[in-house]
């Protein structure tokens, strides 16, 4: 079970759609918060696998939090819990890393 606090500011996607691109300082701050969240998830043994603006939630104070861990899996037992097979893609293709 994963639970998170209410982020009443919407998502980064909502913010950009409503207000346009973030100012450089705001974009850097949001990115650093996302990196910190991903690091915390990694330290807890979780790989997110679907990071995108629609999965980054903003609270009223501007704090950015990562949500939607529906495609995540525990890294400690990654060999036993992989949800994908060779040739399958999970996540959002527009935000997936390029394949070699």
URJO-V215832 format. One record per backbone hydrogen bond with DSSP energy under -0.5 kcal/mol. NH is the residue of the N-H (numbers start at 0). CO is the residue of the C=O. If there is no record, write none. Layout:
BEGIN
NH,CO
NH,CO
END
This chain:
BEGIN
7,5
8,57
9,6
11,52
11,55
12,52
14,10
15,11
16,12
17,13
18,14
19,15
26,22
27,23
28,24
29,25
30,26
31,27
32,28
33,29
34,30
35,31
36,32
37,33
38,34
39,35
40,36
41,37
42,38
43,39
44,41
45,40
46,72
47,45
54,51
55,52
56,54
56,64
57,9
58,62
61,58
64,56
66,54
71,68
72,46
74,44
75,44
77,74
79,76
80,76
81,77
87,84
92,90
94,91
95,92
END
